[in-house]
């Protein structure tokens, strides 16, 4: 989270009333302001963008099937390697 001493910029959002109420309740439960919750969300979203790329619904459904594919398949100079590099997350 940003340090308390850093300058803040005012932001106006257009949010449905039910979401404003939800944010206020969540803030009250955590003892934090709505602004703090928005800052936390922004940091979380930014970290997700840095560490993972969005996967298509197709890939999400069939990722388990890739568990048995050897890691070397991603570097193969064939159609399978090309498709894996383009559409599937590289194994760790």
Order of alpha helices (4+ residues) and beta strands (2+ residues): alpha-alpha-alpha-alpha
